Amino acid sequence: MTEPTPPNDPLDSIEASEAGTVTRLRADRPIPAPAFRGELKRHLGSEPGGPRSSFGAFSPRTLATGYLGAGLILLAVAAAGLAGAGPFGA
């Protein structure tokens, strides 16, 4: 069974004169084994109850909130410096 062609496939932009090459390349495209695809799906957290991906113990929402808070603190320090106060005041 062949996999569907991914969107924006670079092989779609090849000229018609090379259609045979395109057909051969698509037929020879390696397809991962079903066991590997299943393990990858579980590893990436696609299934409920699967392990989280590379975020560790933090959810993406928690990480985004932390980064947003840190960014706001840095902006406040920069604004204080421009106003002449704080650690970078002139």
C-alpha positions in Angstrom: 0.0 0.0 0.0 1.3 3.4 -0.9 1.1 6.5 1.3 -0.8 9.5 0.1 1.4 12.3 -1.5 2.2 14.9 1.1 1.1 18.5 0.4 3.7 20.7 -1.2 5.6 17.7 -2.5 8.7 18.9 -4.4 8.1 16.2 -7.0 4.9 18.0 -8.1 6.9 20.8 -9.6 8.9 18.6 -12.0 8.3 19.0 -15.7 6.1 16.6 -17.6 9.1 15.3 -19.5 10.4 13.7 -16.4 7.1 12.1 -15.4 8.6 8.6 -15.5 11.3 9.6 -13.1 8.7 11.1 -10.7 6.7 7.9 -10.9 9.8 5.8 -10.1 10.8 8.1 -7.2 7.4 7.9 -5.7 7.2 4.1 -6.0 10.7 3.7 -4.5 10.1 6.1 -1.6 10.7 4.2 1.6 7.8 3.7 3.9 8.5 3.1 7.6 7.5 -0.3 9.0 4.1 -0.3 10.8 5.7 -1.1 14.1 7.9 2.0 13.8 5.0 4.2 12.8 2.9 3.0 15.8 5.8 3.6 18.2 6.3 7.1 16.8 2.7 7.9 17.1 2.7 6.8 20.7 5.9 8.7 21.4 4.6 12.0 20.0 1.6 11.8 22.3 -1.0 11.4 19.6 -2.9 8.9 21.6 -4.6 9.7 24.9 -2.5 8.5 27.8 0.6 8.4 25.7 3.9 9.9 27.0 4.4 13.6 26.4 6.8 14.5 23.7 9.9 16.5 24.5 8.3 18.8 27.1 9.1 16.6 30.1 6.8 17.2 33.0 5.5 20.5 31.8 2.6 21.0 29.4 3.0 23.3 26.5 0.5 25.7 28.1 2.7 25.9 31.3 5.8 26.5 29.3 4.1 29.3 27.2 2.9 31.0 30.4 6.4 30.9 31.9 8.0 32.3 28.7 5.3 35.0 28.5 5.9 36.0 32.2 9.7 36.1 31.7 9.3 38.2 28.6 7.1 40.7 30.4 9.6 41.0 33.2 12.4 41.7 30.7 10.2 44.3 29.0 9.5 46.0 32.3 13.2 46.1 33.1 14.0 47.6 29.7 11.2 50.2 30.1 12.5 51.2 33.5 16.0 51.6 32.0 14.6 53.8 29.2 12.8 55.9 31.8 16.1 56.4 33.7 15.5 54.1 36.6 16.4 50.5 37.3 19.6 48.6 36.7 20.2 50.1 33.2 19.2 53.7 34.0 21.4 56.4 32.7 
